Amino acid sequence: MAERPRSIAARNRRPVELGWWRLLREHHRSIVETRFGRGSASFDPLGGGWAHDTYLADGAWVFQFPRAGEEEAMQRQIALLPELAARVSAPIPVPVHVSIDPLCMGYRAIEGLPFDEVGEAGAWPEQLGRFLTEVHAVPPEAVGLEARGPASLREALRARLVGWRATIVPRLRPAEREAALDLFAACVDDDAIWRIAPRLTHGDVGAEHILVTPRGALAGVIDWGDASVGDPVGDLAWLLHGAPAIGERVLAAYGGEPDPHLRPRARLWFALMPWYEVEYGIETSQPAFVESGLAGVVARLP
């Protein structure tokens, strides 16, 4: 459910030409050239994602190296994506080049634009709805993940909220703190919203991870680093609230509301998304993420 900076989908290049960033890029380029025979013509940094250093090699291959603490997420993708690709109708990254030591993966670039650069035209929202239906129907065990029950998800969220209460809530104004605690209570205290069937989820469905062709077809869905077993409504929450006209089309193609508490949960999960950005900014000592995340937190408080 975490919101992230614009990723490789946006083709945003970071200013990494100076200092140790340049050395890191050259180190990664050397690995890709030596091990996989790619990157000799070009090796361009892409995006500003949280979990990986990402590059476009020779104009056709995407290579990713995990940042500290993100190794498990990449290993999960390496195992999950080939199995999942055979079960869904839209393209997703499929690792072709894999190294375990040092850990990295490479896949053919999926051509497309983030949907916020294309707009609502075309059938891509309906195609995305059907795609998410397919993803949520895949048994977690079939792609190497362990099934989880709603009680486990609920307790994990409760523990995270305890941490946020200590680290993030004090950064808010008094009235905002009260609203934040009300939000936390709504997320974990109501038994009704936890009558869910956890499914395989993408975990970060947003504009930068949904690629669309210029003609309005779904080109692919990228960045599966947050894939896990969770509430499938989490994959609809941003769409329903961040882009509601599109979200309603996606939901209709998804098959409509699978339970009467879909919309209340979607509102809650949407409200929690900026908290992950603040958490990331604190953990990585990046004040810009803390500041932008707090602005989102306040904007989405009940």
C-alpha positions in Angstrom: 0.0 0.0 0.0 3.0 2.2 0.1 3.3 5.2 -2.1 6.6 5.6 -3.8 8.6 8.1 -5.8 8.2 7.9 -9.6 9.8 4.7 -10.7 11.3 3.3 -13.8 8.0 3.6 -15.6 8.4 7.4 -15.7 11.9 7.1 -17.2 13.0 9.8 -14.7 16.8 9.9 -14.5 18.4 10.8 -11.1 21.3 13.3 -10.9 23.8 10.6 -10.1 26.8 11.8 -12.2 28.8 13.0 -9.3 30.5 11.5 -6.3 29.9 8.0 -5.1 26.7 7.6 -7.1 28.8 7.7 -10.3 31.2 5.1 -8.8 28.2 2.9 -7.8 26.8 3.1 -11.3 30.1 2.1 -12.9 30.4 -0.8 -10.5 26.9 -2.0 -11.4 27.7 -1.5 -15.1 30.8 -3.6 -14.8 28.8 -6.5 -13.2 26.2 -6.3 -15.9 28.7 -6.2 -18.7 30.9 -9.0 -17.3 28.2 -11.4 -16.2 25.4 -10.8 -18.8 27.1 -9.1 -21.8 24.8 -6.0 -21.5 25.4 -2.4 -20.9 28.2 -1.7 -23.2 26.3 0.7 -25.4 24.5 2.6 -22.7 23.7 2.2 -19.0 21.3 4.9 -17.8 20.0 5.3 -14.2 16.2 5.2 -14.1 13.7 6.4 -11.6 13.9 7.2 -7.9 12.4 4.1 -6.3 13.0 3.2 -2.7 14.2 -0.4 -3.0 16.5 -0.7 -5.9 19.1 1.1 -8.0 17.7 0.7 -11.5 19.3 1.1 -14.9 18.3 0.8 -18.6 21.0 -1.1 -20.4 21.5 -0.8 -24.1 18.1 0.8 -24.4 16.3 -2.5 -24.0 17.1 -4.2 -20.6 16.2 -3.1 -17.1 18.7 -4.2 -14.4 18.0 -3.8 -10.7 20.3 -4.0 -7.7 18.7 -4.1 -4.2 19.6 -1.4 -1.7 20.5 -2.4 1.8 17.7 -4.2 3.6 15.8 -4.9 0.3 17.5 -8.2 -0.6 14.6 -10.4 0.5 12.2 -8.4 -1.7 14.4 -9.0 -4.8 14.8 -12.7 -4.0 11.0 -12.9 -3.7 10.5 -11.2 -7.1 13.1 -13.6 -8.7 11.1 -16.6 -7.5 7.6 -15.1 -8.0 7.6 -13.3 -11.3 8.3 -16.2 -13.7 5.5 -18.3 -12.1 3.1 -15.4 -12.1 3.8 -14.4 -15.7 2.3 -17.6 -16.9 -0.9 -17.0 -15.1 -1.8 -13.4 -16.0 -2.9 -11.7 -19.3 -0.7 -8.5 -19.1 3.1 -8.3 -19.3 5.0 -8.2 -16.1 8.8 -8.1 -15.6 10.3 -11.6 -16.0 13.9 -12.0 -14.8 16.1 -13.3 -17.6 19.4 -12.4 -16.1 19.9 -13.3 -12.4 22.9 -13.1 -10.1 22.8 -14.3 -6.5 26.2 -12.9 -5.5 26.1 -10.0 -6.0 22.3 -10.0 -6.0 20.7 -8.4 -9.1 18.2 -9.2 -11.8 17.6 -8.0 -15.4 14.5 -8.2 -17.6 13.4 -6.9 -21.0 12.0 -3.4 -20.7 8.3 -3.1 -21.0 7.4 -0.3 -23.3 4.7 2.0 -22.1 3.9 5.2 -20.2 2.6 5.8 -16.7 -1.2 6.0 -17.0 -1.3 9.6 -15.7 0.6 10.6 -18.8 -1.9 8.9 -21.1 -5.2 9.6 -19.4 -8.5 7.7 -19.3 -8.8 7.0 -23.0 -8.7 3.4 -24.2 -9.6 0.0 -22.6 -6.7 -0.2 -20.2 -8.7 0.4 -17.0 -10.9 -2.6 -17.9 -7.9 -4.6 -18.8 -6.3 -3.7 -15.5 -9.4 -4.8 -13.6 -9.3 -8.2 -15.2 -5.6 -8.4 -14.6 -6.0 -7.8 -10.9 -8.7 -10.4 -10.8 -6.2 -12.9 -12.2 -3.5 -11.9 -9.8 -5.8 -12.2 -6.8 -6.9 -15.6 -7.9 -3.4 -17.1 -7.9 -2.8 -19.3 -4.9 0.1 -17.9 -2.9 1.7 -21.3 -2.6 1.8 -21.5 -6.4 4.3 -18.6 -6.6 6.3 -19.5 -3.6 4.5 -17.5 -0.9 3.0 -18.7 2.3 -0.8 -18.2 2.8 -1.8 -15.9 5.7 -5.0 -15.4 7.6 -6.7 -12.1 8.4 -5.7 -12.3 12.0 -2.0 -12.4 11.0 -2.4 -9.3 8.8 -4.4 -7.5 11.5 -1.7 -8.0 14.1 1.1 -7.0 11.7 -0.7 -3.8 11.0 -1.4 -3.2 14.7 2.3 -3.6 15.5 3.2 -1.1 12.7 0.7 1.4 14.0 2.3 1.2 17.5 5.6 2.1 15.9 4.1 5.0 13.9 2.4 6.3 17.1 5.9 6.6 18.7 7.8 7.9 15.7 5.4 9.8 13.4 2.3 11.0 15.5 4.5 13.3 17.6 5.4 15.2 14.5 1.8 16.2 14.0 -0.1 19.1 15.5 -2.3 18.2 18.5 -5.6 18.1 16.6 -4.0 16.1 13.8 -2.7 13.6 16.4 -6.2 13.0 17.7 -7.4 12.4 14.1 -4.4 10.1 13.5 -5.2 8.0 16.6 -8.9 7.8 15.4 -7.6 6.5 12.1 -5.5 3.9 13.7 -8.4 2.7 15.8 -10.6 2.5 12.8 -8.0 0.3 11.0 -7.6 -2.4 13.7 -10.5 -2.2 16.1 -13.5 -3.0 13.9 -13.9 -6.7 13.5 -16.2 -6.3 10.5 -13.6 -4.8 8.1 -11.3 -7.8 8.9 -13.7 -10.4 7.5 -11.4 -10.7 4.5 -9.8 -13.4 2.4 -6.1 -12.5 2.0 -4.8 -13.0 -1.5 -1.7 -12.6 -3.6 -1.4 -8.8 -4.1 0.9 -6.5 -6.0 1.1 -4.2 -3.0 1.9 -0.9 -4.7 -0.6 -0.2 -7.5 -0.2 3.4 -8.5 0.2 5.5 -11.6 4.0 4.9 -12.0 3.6 1.1 -11.9 0.9 0.8 -14.5 2.2 1.2 -18.1 -0.1 2.1 -20.9 0.5 2.2 -24.7 -0.2 5.5 -26.6 -3.3 3.9 -27.9 -4.7 3.2 -24.5 -4.0 -0.5 -24.0 -2.5 -2.0 -20.8 1.2 -2.4 -21.6 2.2 -4.0 -18.3 2.4 -3.7 -14.6 5.9 -3.3 -13.0 7.6 -3.1 -9.6 6.6 -6.2 -7.7 8.9 -5.6 -4.8 6.0 -5.2 -2.4 4.1 -8.3 -3.6 2.8 -10.3 -0.7 -0.3 -12.0 0.7 -2.6 -9.3 1.8 -6.0 -7.7 1.5 -6.8 -7.5 -2.2 -8.6 -4.2 -1.6 -5.1 -2.7 -1.1 -4.5 -3.0 -4.8 -7.7 -0.9 -5.5 -7.4 1.7 -2.8 -5.2 4.2 -4.6 -7.2 3.9 -7.9 -10.5 4.4 -6.1 -9.3 7.6 -4.3 -6.3 8.9 -6.3 -8.0 8.5 -9.7 -11.7 7.7 -8.9 -13.1 7.9 -12.4 -10.5 5.3 -13.5 -10.9 3.4 -10.3 -14.6 2.8 -10.8 -13.9 1.4 -14.3 -11.2 -0.9 -12.9 -13.6 -2.0 -10.1 -16.4 -2.8 -12.5 -14.1 -4.9 -14.7 -12.8 -6.6 -11.5 -16.3 -7.8 -10.9 -17.6 -5.2 -8.6 -17.4 -5.1 -4.8 -16.5 -8.6 -3.5 -17.8 -7.7 0.0 -19.7 -4.9 1.7 -16.7 -3.5 3.4 -14.6 -2.9 0.3 -15.1 0.8 0.2 -14.5 1.5 4.0 -11.3 -0.5 3.8 -10.2 1.2 0.7 -10.6 4.6 2.4 -8.6 3.4 5.4 -5.8 1.9 3.3 -5.6 5.0 1.1 -5.3 7.2 4.3 -2.4 5.0 5.5 -0.3 5.2 2.4 1.6 8.4 3.1 2.6 7.0 6.5 4.9 4.5 4.8 6.7 7.4 3.0 7.3 9.2 6.3 8.6 5.9 7.8 10.9 5.5 4.8 12.2 9.0 5.2 12.9 8.6 8.9 14.7 5.2 8.4 16.9 6.5 5.6 17.5 10.0 7.0 15.9 11.7 4.0 14.0 14.8 5.3 12.4 15.4 1.9 10.4 12.1 2.1 9.5 12.9 5.7 8.1 16.3 4.7 6.2 15.1 1.6 4.9 12.1 3.5 3.6 14.2 6.4 1.8 16.5 4.0 0.0 13.5 2.6 -0.7 12.1 6.1 -2.4 15.4 7.0 -4.3 15.7 3.8 -5.8 12.2 4.2 -6.7 12.3 7.8 -10.4 11.7 8.5 
